[in-house]
Structures are given as structure tokens and as C-alpha cells.
């Protein structure tokens, strides 16, 4: 597909997944890392080009660079001096005089390596981020003053370099934390950051396909992957949920735009991982950025049309960067969850999580070939994709419990798998998997409407549809009703059946607050034989539709809901087709019986017939 | 995950994809094949265990077997004598005295290798397959008589062994084909098969998790992957579509059951590929079976919860076979298409297809690392998954054209990429991609109803929904109307808006023939101000629902359809949410204007307001 050899500085799990993507495209990748590094294990074809050494060692990098046409990174802790020198010696790919050999640029790596420089870079480029100050002092009084300049405590004291997975961060919640913080991070270059009070951590992978750094043209030079919600424990990424739960699409678009602008501000091509904070006021700031594929983008392997690894490879190669079309980075599924498998107390404790995953249909296991586990070491991950967030949340639940149990034992000595499993079993009892989320809501204004709904509900019980039946009145609990409508789409309802009689406002009012289809079932009230209810439900103003069924015909209300759900749930459509056929068969049988028995004896038997056209 | 080393006889593309799956599970796989075979290229960790040699050579197999705990195949043309001997020397996996080392059994391979024996085996086990007769004769007269015994010409003359991708098959359409057929297949053991007049070729991958051969317990010892439709050109698999297009679910279930029974009749575990014919009368017969992952199962990598490769590895390992739960082999997407990339006239001609795929968002490229292409050689494949068959058909279309163009040139000498591309450009002009299939149908009984539908249609034109508007009358074209309804679900419609006035039978009759939600829009006819239409539409019998909107309110009919489609199309739901917000904003603006301008001057301006609550 492409004849260039890609040299990757670092051969951990990110390198391994880059190699995996490269194999599918038949692109040659060479690795600079220790012998038997995860990325090397799965790459025999480039064995001759691998170098055993360190990406942090200038001589090794120089030696390695001679074997690769394009150089890139799977880790940013590299020696940028030697990269700068290599770039000035031979800046371009030999057969493509317009394409830089080192992608993204060593300047980008240098800016990102020093987190304080990174923050200043964002500020200069108009990218919102937490205010920060360099810490030149080692005196508590000096740091206290910096804290005051940042608006007072709490603040976060951070090492400027060599910090990852929370190492190098020290939160200063009150004055007594200042001295221990300075001691903990002694001898390192430091900076202090204003405390970001976020309600969610988000991440966006962005692929940059042009060399130039230009925030203004971010729409031309970058494409975003979906927004993902990240959950950290002990400062290490534990889970990602895509799309982020409970984050409106408008805010997701804002997050993608901000991430693209942040990435557009750096030189060179490739995938960048952008960590964001969603603040209490719904504004978004950039936390930090990684100039490479990122843990929070693992989900893209199964969930997106193109993985972050393929995107990175294509973006750094001269002939392929321009082939990445809009849409390529989109989700191919409705929901995805990723769980990191971290090392536990024993070398193989983490395998408990992978083994539990074997039993979960749809759990995609990725083990990195790292050998022995250590507490907190990233040994693998699991991705589950599905039709809904509710589905993937339910499937991942027992695996989170197992991972939590491994973590709970991480400092124990000689912990058997059985002990960890016992913890998991106990936790699962305390915290069982959430029930399947309902796809259909049936609401009524008063419990007197239940009699009308009963035939429909009895039929519903035979269908493969999880549902919720509740009471909410347009007149007695108007606010509750509006709130129910507002939340309906994000709760995952695909239809709402609303029954009401008389003035019958419930279906129409519910429909005013949601984009979910509302089915109105007119109940016969005290007068007019239900005609009042029918008109109150069906004659909605233009703009707000209610799907109205016949007076008191709850069977049809439920069947209509099933038809709606069946448009995206093949099992439900299959049930409905069988039901149509059954009604057909029943009616033909009735006809045959009526013809053969005569009308005189027919009536009694009719009572025995199930459902449908009675 | 598992400490056993899996030895694979053969290291082509199937072996390569097995290795890929093994890496994710951290399972060690060793390969017996020539140096630099595709599977070895991506497997450094087992390099020491690989053997350079042939899976058909007994000595090589014996030498290789010593290095592996479990032996399996990626090709059935292996020496079963040596496998039989190995099995009698050490039948079980060393640390698991109940698990056979050779999976599936050498007996299974031997039965399948000889296609006539395979057919007889099916017949003995009650598996429907084409009638066949061994051909002991080399005389045309003898073959003619066999043809008569099989019910007359046409028949298919087939080599019993070493036949694949159509090589070894010779169709005898009439008497004059007999002599050339015998010449073409001279010196090979032959059999003759009754001609199967099929309307579709299907395939089902089946994973078998127990050692025993028992057709009766097929539900306990096998799990099926989805049914896939295979398209062959020049007897080589060209495309697969999953689920199969236009095949009712009932028939798909029958195909899966038949495939499971066929596989259950063989000894040992692993994945089997079952090729089926769907005959003109909707019955299904088994064509042939492969005791390994299969070309027609490549799609499972992206489309199913578990790939056929992972399923094979897990099924052959003692500790993992029982972890494959029902559901694990299901589709995780709605539709998938797979296109084989075959070699063309020049060593790299096939890369044209892969390069075209780079431009198609969602096209997953797999190149096998086979080096130079030759006409017809399988060099790679492309899989596209999506929300609907229509979507994946449109996306794959230009790639099929490119593949066809490579094939059209396959026997040309020195054909440049430009010449092939020119052919592709021309073909694409003659045969452009099919238009996006409509998700919404709007039907009316007469063109006089168009006036009522117009406001809704004008709004629909602003929505991201492909649609069809047509005329079909319950009374003037009843059969056409019923046919339209019958085909609606398989055409991919997610909603039907039906407008009718007066007796207004159209919506209800349409709803009687489909599981797709039907929205009824009552048109004001000559009398009763539309009340007659409303009642005729809304008061349906129990069992057949019509979603009825207000009299002449086509805007709401379309908005309701959009809400239904929005339950599975996030873009549509996003549009609707913005539209709700816009209506809210407009109304608030009107309120503000009315308050500030006073009611006296208000009316004129109202005309300028767009859509919604006028």
C-alpha cells in the first residue's frame, strides 16, 4: 500500500496497536525499544529493522532513524535534541521532497513535553485552559503567593516534565499541603495550576493531516473522532464511554471544535489525544494533549470506521494523509465502552479480568504481551460495542467489578485468584448489573386509565421489549410530566405511549418536550364516548405530532410502539411479522370453522381464541 | 490467557488472521509453511517455533507437531496419514487428558478432503445435499449413463480431491461437453453431481465446541454465525453480503440449523465454513464444507461480536471452548459487505482496489502480505459495515467497479494502472452508485391529496432523510398497494406516511401488510370537513395500528415520521431537537414583538415568519 518504512520510537501497547493497523495495510513498521517489546512481538516482517535500545537515547535514535523513511512516536518522552538535529540534516522524506520525515514535528513534542510550556502555548493560541504559573521557588511562602495569584486554594502543583498517569501531580487543598507537595516534587521543574472544578472528563482524538500549525484553518487541517467520557481511578484511566453519557450533542460538537483547534496549533501530522474538562457551567477547557494515539482512543478500533492507529499511520505518510475523508473517523456503532486491564498483586492477577470477559458475548479482549503484571501497570483492555449505552453498560458491569477486585487486592502479598474472585462475587452481590433499560415508556394521567391500557400491556409482556409503566399527569403533576418528556430521549426511550381521557392533554404536552415519538391512546371518559379524548389528542397544532390510535385501543398503541422500536430492533420486527402471520392464520381458521360448523354454534368457541381481531 | 502453543498447518491469509486474533488474546501460535508466509510476517514472538516447510509433507508435520500443544489447519489439503499416526501416539493435550491434540479430528479432514466421501457422509447423516455418484469410468458412454441415473443433464463433473475455487469442477450442460470434461479432469478421481438450480449461494460459519459427532445434539455442540450471501465470479468468491439480501428471516434460521447439523456430524472442534444453495423452491441444500475458517466468514472480523478466527482458536483450546456463549457469534452491526481483492495483470494491480478503498469512509482494508499478485490470486479483502444494506452497497459500489476493472484486464500484458483506472472510470459512468435508499415513503390515494401533503413535504426537504413520494390507491390499485406494503420492510422503509380522504382506507390497508409503522394523514374530502377521513383512519381494529395525525396536518405526519426515524438515526434526532428549539425561539420572539409593538400592527408581520405554529 505504501513503500515507506515507518520508524516508531517506543514499542509498548500503543506501538503494538500501530503495528496491528500497519499489517492490515501492509505497511512496514520498525520499532525502537527493548527486546521483546509488545510491538516487536507481533512484527516479524520488520524484524531486521527493529533496534534494541531506548527511544530516550540519542545514539539509538540516530542509528534507528537511518532505517526508517518516516519517524514517529508512541511516547512523548523522547530526546528532541537528536530529532532537531536529524530534522536539520535531512528534513524531508527522500522521494517526497515536500513531506517532513519526523511527524509530528520535534517542536510539537518539545512544546508538549513541558506541560507549562504546553499551557502557555494554549494561552497564546486562544485555547481555553486552566490558568497556570511557573514555580521558580522552593519556599512554601513563594508557593502560597503563587496560589493567591491563581485565585487562592485549592491549586494543583505539577511537575513540568516526565509526568504521566497522575505521577508528578500534587493537589494542594489547603495550606498544610504546601510543604509536603514541595517535598514530594523536589528537584523537578514545577508549575501551579488553578483548580478546575469539572463535572466530567472528556477526551477527543484528533487526526491532523497537514504540516502547518494554524488554529484558524482547523476545519481544513484536522478531523475529530467522537467525544469520549473518561473515568479515572488513582489518576489512571479506568474506563471510557463513547458517546459521553448525558452530554448534549451541542456540547459534544463544542468539545470536538476545541480539541481540533488545540491540535491545529501544533506543527506536523498524526493523531493527537486531547484531554478536556467539562466544567460545572458547561464550558470546556483543555487539560492536556498527547502528540500520539492515546489510551482514551482505544475504543476506536472496534467502534469507529477507522481506528486512531490507522489514522495516525495514514496521517504521517506522504501518499496517504490526504485520503482521510470526512466521515472516516465517525462511530460505526451506537455506543462503546473501554475498560483498562491493570496489573494486580500477582504476575497474572490481571488475567482474571480477561477471563471474565471471555464469558461476555461481545467483549473484545486486547492483551499486550507485557509479561508479568504489576499493580497499576496497563496490561490490556476490553472494548464492548453495542446498540445502546445501556446495553454496553450492562455487559461491562461484571468486568468492572472484577477489575475493582483486582485493584482492591493490589497491595496484598501472595493473593490467590480465588481471594480476588471471592471479592468480586461479594461486590457483585452488593452491586448487581443494572437492569436492561426500558425502550418503551407507558404513561397515564391517572391509575383509572390502567383498565384501558391493560389489553395492550398484556400483549407487551409477550414481546421482547423492556418497558416502564408509570403515572404522570398533565394537570396534577405538570412539572414532573415536562421533566419526564425532557429526559426521554437521553434515557433511551424509543417510544412513549400516553393514555388520557377527556381534555386529554398528556400525550400532546409530553410530545412538546421531546423528540421521541409519542403515541396517544384516547381513554373513554365520562361523556361523549371518548370522542372528546380523541379530538384532544389527535388535533395537535402543526409542529408537535402525536401518533393517535383508536378510542380505548391500547392494543394498537402498544403494537404501534413495537413497530417503531422494530425499525431498529430486528428481534422486535421479527416478533411483529410472526404476530401478523398468526392473526392471519387465526382468521383463516375462524373462517374455516364458521364455514364447517355453521354460524349457529360458532359464538361460544370464539372466547377461546387468543389476542387479535376478536 | 492460555499457555498452550497452537500449531497451524499452513500460513496463508487464514493463518495470518488466526495469528492476528491470537495476538489480542496473547495466545502463542506457530506456523508450518514456507519462509515469509503471510502468517509468519506478523508473528515474531513465536518465530522460534515456526517451521519452514510444507503442511503436505509428513516429515515437516511430524517435526512441527513436536513444538505445538494443539494442532490445527488453515487448509484441508494436508497429509492425514501422519496426523492419524500422531493422534495414536499422543492423542491428548499433555496437561489436559480429556482434550484431543488435533482439532478438528484427522478423520474429519479425511472425510472432507474427498468431496464424494463428504457427500456420502451428508447423505448418511440425513443432511440434504445434491445427489451424486462416483465416476469409476473414463468412457463417455459410462459418464452419460451416470448422468441419466442422476436425472439427466446438466450435471456437474467434479474432481474428488485437491479442488478449490472452482478448479476441478466441469459443468456438463449437454452431451458434447462429456468428452472435453473427461479430458480436462483426466487422471483424477471423479464424481458427478446432480445440477443444483439455486437462486442464491449462502454460507454459514459454525463453531463447534465439543469433540463428539452427533447431528441430534447440534444445538448443544455448535453455535452459528449469521447467514451470509456469497457472490462468485469465475468460481471464486467475489463478494459476501450479510445478512443475505432478500432472504426472509425464517429461511435464514433454517440455513443456520442445516449448517449446524452438517457441522455436528463431524468429529472435533473448531470453526467450519458451510456453503449452501438456496434453491428455487426455497429449500436449502449443503454444497460443501471446509473444516476451518473460510473466505465467506472474513466479514465476522468487523461485523460480529467475535470473529471466526477468535472462535476457532477458542474452540480448539481445552480451557476456552466452553467460554463461547450464545450471542457471541451474533452481528454487532446491521449490515456488512466483503469484497475480495484479487491479483491482476501486474504484480501491484490489485492495490488499485485498496487505494480506492482508502477514499471510502468505513472501508476496512486487509492486505495479506503475499508479495506479487497474479490474476485471480487472493491478495486481500475489504469489509464495510453499516446501519443498512443500502448504505454498505452504496459504499462498496466504486470498489466493486475497480475490482471488475482489474479483472477485465487480468490477461492483458503490461497493463498500466492508468489503463485499469480508465476502465473503472468508464464503468462507473455507465453504472453509477445506486442512490441512497429512501427511509421514508409518502403515499397518497390520488394526486389531489398532494395539496394537503405539500406543507409536510416542504418541511421534509429540509431534513436529512432520503424519501420516496408516490401514488397508490386502496381502491383503484389494490394489488399494487398490498405489494407495496408487503415489500416495505425489506426495502428498508422505517415509516410510511399515507394520506387519504373520505372512506380513507389507504393507511389501514397498507398497515395490514407490513410491520413498518404507518402514519395516516386524514385529507378533507367533499363533506364533513375531514371528520369522515379521520374516523376511517384512526378507528382501526385491534391488531393493526395506524398512527393518526390531525385532519390535513401533513406537517405533523412528516414530523412524526422524522421522530420515528430519529430513534435510530442520530442526525435526524439532532435535526428535530434543533427544530423544537427553533419553534420555541420563534414563539418567544413573537411574544416579545407582540408585547412591544402592540396587537394593532402585529398581523402583517406574521406572514414573514417561517414554518411552525402559524
Interface residues (C-beta under 8 A of the other chain):
Chain A: X1 X20 X23 X24 X25 X26 X36 X40 X41 X42 X43 X44 X45 X47 X249 X305 X306 X314 X320 X323 X325 X326 X327 X328 X330 X332 X333 X351 X354 X355 X358 X359 X360 X361 X362 X364 X365 X366 X367 X368 X369 X380 X385 X386 X455 X489 X494 X495 X515 X516 X517 X519 X534 X538 X539 X540 X541 X542 X543 X544 X545 X546 X547 X548 X549 X550 X551 X553 X555 X556 X557 X559 X560 X563 X564 X565 X566 X567 X568 X570 X573 X574 X576 X577 X580 X583 X611 X612 X613 X614
Chain B: X1 X20 X23 X24 X25 X26 X36 X40 X41 X42 X43 X44 X45 X47 X249 X305 X306 X314 X320 X323 X325 X326 X327 X328 X330 X332 X333 X334 X351 X354 X355 X358 X359 X360 X361 X362 X364 X365 X366 X367 X368 X369 X380 X385 X386 X455 X489 X494 X495 X515 X516 X517 X519 X534 X538 X539 X540 X541 X542 X543 X544 X545 X546 X547 X548 X549 X550 X551 X553 X555 X556 X557 X559 X560 X563 X564 X565 X566 X567 X568 X570 X573 X574 X576 X577 X580 X583 X611 X612 X613 X614
